[in-house]
Each structure stands twice: as C-alpha cells, then as structure tokens.
Amino acid sequence: MSSAPILVATDMSNRSDRAMSRAFHIARDLGATVVVMTVLDDAMPAEMLPDLHDRSRERLERYCATLSGGSVPFTVEVQTGDPTEDILTAVEARQPRLLVLGTHRKRAFMDMMRETTMQRIVRRTSVPVLLVTDRDDHDYRKVLVPTDFSPASAAAVRVALDIAPQAQLSALHALQVPYSGMLATAPAARDDLEKPFRHDAQRADARWRQELDLSSMPATEIVLGAPQLLVRDRAGNGKADLIAMGAHGRVGAARAVLGSVSTDLMRDPPCDLLIARP
C-alpha cells in the first residue's frame, strides 16, 4: 500500500467542506494520512493576515479532528500566497496519491473566458485529482468511466479501483463517425458507414479490457454521439456517484490539450469527478 498522503486543498467554503469530508472518508478506507492546506490570498491587507491565519488554523484543526474521529492521522497547513501556485508546489513536494478539491463558485461568463483553479491545477500536475460535488454520506457505488481506450483512461480506472474498490464500474465510449450526418441519412446506409468504426472500437476495447483485467466489468457501452452529452446523460440524476476519466496531453500543455470533455465536466460536474494521467 502506498504511504503517500491524500492532499486536500480548501478555501474554507461549504463546497470545500464536502471535499475535506470525502478526503477523510477515502483516507480511512486506505489507511492513509490526510494533509489539509489552505492558502490565504496575499493580496489581502497585511494587517488582516496574522489574525486570519490563526483563526483559519483553529477552525481547520477542529473540523479535521471531528472528521478524523481519532482514526485518521492529519496535518494542517495554512499559508499565504497564490492558491494555484502554492497548491501545485505542495503537490510537487509531497507527491500525494490523490489531490482532493471542492467545486468552484460558478461564474458563467468568466468560466467561459478563463480557466478555473481546478482546470489549471489538473493541467499542470501529474497526480490524480478528485473534484467533489456531493455530500459524503455514502461510499462510491457506481463509477462511470468515459473511455477512449487510451493509457489515460486506463490510469483513471486504476485510481477508481483504488479509492472505490467495491463500486460497480461501467465504461462508456462515444463513437465518432466523421461526416455521418452528411453522408448517410437512411438508417441502412448510416449503419454501413458506422460499421467499420464500431468494429475498430470493439477491438480496441477488447485489448484495453484485457490489459486492465476488467473481466468482471460489464461490457463497454459503445454509443454514437457527442461525448459531453452522453457522459452527462449516463451520469446525471444519481445514475453515477463518480466519473473517472483520463487527462490527455503533457503536463503544463495549453489548456485546449486537456480535452473538451474534461474541460466541460470540470466546469459543471454532474457528480464527483476524478481526473487521472497515465
């Protein structure tokens, strides 16, 4: 078992409280230590920071003690600086087995114009990141794995099996057939056009499942359609507790390389979301 800790970053909001609770839940199951950190924005007036630092530490230590129940070791770190950069620095220094974050406050217009903290961190780190949206009142029972049969998708499966070993995993592949709407409108013609792409996906799926030893997982659902819409449909309304998916592109690459599906889900996840790299 890995001795690496679980790192959870909090901004002291109710959204982050859910992330902290889930982090302790997972740590208890794994026998891991939790490191809780908060970063006070250094743009605040300097005279406010000492008192805010002390009150933040007191509040976090009290809440962590409640979540731990005496069974999960934890440490609390309160820093002053830039939240994104300091979280990334802590990840680099500690190499946690999992980084846990709460959802950001929705700003519809600004989210379209710039990356959220979650997106920047996922793009710039190699460790798995768990974005928590739901209350921690249950184990993960149903995990949806959107897959393109890549090493990134395989990494997401491995992390999901680590943090939710009792959950039922179901894989979903969005089949992309170029120009299908333009080239074939009759059902028979559309089926003929789709057939070689579906065959290739089935072969890739068989290799992927064999490499991961996923014989106990139900057959991968291969569906023609837009990935974002399919994932939200399969995960929404309580049909999944957790979405586990891979991040593409090298660490630190341009934001577009992360993938439009990951980017879309991180802005407004229908349930908890795990992003992992190969």
Residue, then its C-alpha position, 0 to 999 in steps of 0.5 A: m500500500s502506498s504511504a503517500p498522503i491524500l492532499v486536500a486543498t480548501d478555501m474554507s467554503n461549504r463546497s470545500d467542506r464536502a471535499m475535506s469530508r470525502a478526503f477523510h472518508i477515502a483516507r480511512d478506507l486506505g489507511a492513509t494520512v490526510v494533509v489539509m492546506t489552505v492558502l490565504d490570498d496575499a493580496m489581502p491587507a497585511e494587517m488582516l493576515p496574522d489574525l486570519h491565519d490563526r483563526s483559519r488554523e483553529r477552525l481547520e484543526r477542529y473540523c479535521a479532528t471531528l472528521s478524523g474521529g481519532s482514526v485518521p492521522f492529519t496535518v494542517e497547513v495554512q499559508t499565504g500566497d497564490p492558491t494555484e501556485d502554492i497548491l501545485t508546489a505542495v503537490e510537487a513536494r509531497q507527491p500525494r496519491l490523490l489531490v482532493l478539491g471542492t467545486h468552484r463558485k460558478r461564474a458563467f461568463m468568466d468560466m467561459m473566458r478563463e480557466t478555473t483553479m481546478q482546470r489549471i491545477v489538473r493541467r499542470t500536475s501529474v497526480p490524480v485529482l478528485l473534484v467533489t460535488d456531493r455530500d459524503d454520506h455514502d461510499y462510491r457505488k457506481v463509477l462511470v468511466p468515459t473511455d477512449f481506450s487510451p493509457a489515460s483512461a486506463a490510469a483513471v480506472r486504476v485510481a477508481l479501483d483504488i479509492a472505490p474498490q467495491a463500486q460497480l464500474s461501467a465504461l462508456h465510449a462515444l463513437q465518432v463517425p466523421y461526416s455521418g450526418m452528411l453522408a448517410t441519412a437512411p438508417a441502412a446506409r448510416d449503419d454501413l458507414e458506422k460499421p467499420f468504426r464500431h468494429d475498430a472500437q470493439r477491438a480496441d476495447a477488447r485489448w484495453r479490457q484485457e490489459l486492465d483485467l476488467s473481466s468482471m466489468p460489464a461490457t463497454e457501452i459503445v454509443l454514437g454521439a457527442p461525448q459531453l452529452l452522453v457522459r452527462d446523460r449516463a451520469g446525471n440524476g444519481k445514475a453515477d456517484l463518480i466519473a473517472m476519466g483520463a487527462h490527455g496531453r503533457v503536463g503544463a500543455a495549453r489548456a485546449v490539450l486537456g480535452s473538451v470533455s474534461t474541460d466541460l465536466m470540470r466546469d459543471p460536474p454532474c457528480d464527483l469527478l476524478i481526473a487521472r494521467p497515465 
